[in-house]
Amino acid sequence: MAGIDSRHHAMSILLEREMKCLQCGNCCHVDMIAYVTASDSERWEREGRNNILKRLLGENILWAGDIIVSSDGKRLKSCVFLNHNGNSFFCEIYDTRPGICRDYKPGSSTLCPLYYTLGA
């Protein structure tokens, strides 16, 4: 039980400080687009970011449990806005990314390699 308590304490400390993103793309290789809210869509409309809305609709993305699939059943392996420049991953819509992405803190889940810097 002491191990769990110390891990919880370490995680609390981690979440209080900002960790620099490694730009590994791990957090974007899951279906964050499934969590786009009405608020996100409304913001994109106000910002005139119809390109985002059009792409989401054009991809015909469907939520299928814990994976993303296109309407033709093809499994998508990452967010449609995740891109790679040869050295690191980046978000094409970072300046106006969905709330779920803005709220994500590097190191806050097992998706992120920084999570393991706390030690077991």
GIZISUL-V195011 format. One record per pair of residues at least 4 apart in sequence whose ideal C-beta (glycine too) atoms are under 6 Angstrom apart, sorted by the first residue. I is the first residue (numbers start at 0). J is the second residue. D is the distance in whole Angstrom. If there is no record, write none. Layout:
I|J|D / I|J|D
This chain:
9|117|4 / 13|106|5 / 14|107|6 / 18|105|4 / 18|106|5 / 18|113|5 / 20|105|5 / 22|87|4 / 22|88|5 / 24|28|6 / 24|81|6 / 24|88|3 / 25|110|5 / 25|111|6 / 26|103|6 / 26|110|5 / 27|77|6 / 27|78|5 / 27|81|4 / 28|77|5 / 30|67|4 / 31|78|5 / 31|99|5 / 31|100|5 / 32|60|6 / 32|78|6 / 33|62|4 / 34|99|4 / 35|39|5 / 35|97|5 / 39|97|5 / 39|98|6 / 43|48|4 / 43|51|5 / 43|52|6 / 49|53|6 / 51|92|6 / 53|57|6 / 58|79|5 / 59|69|5 / 59|70|4 / 60|67|6 / 61|68|5 / 63|68|5 / 66|74|6 / 67|75|4 / 68|72|6 / 68|74|5 / 69|73|5 / 77|81|5 / 80|90|6 / 80|91|4 / 80|92|5 / 81|88|6 / 82|89|6 / 82|91|5 / 83|88|5 / 90|96|6 / 92|96|5 / 96|100|4 / 96|101|6 / 98|102|6 / 105|111|5 / 105|113|5 / 106|111|5 / 106|113|3 / 106|114|5 / 109|114|5
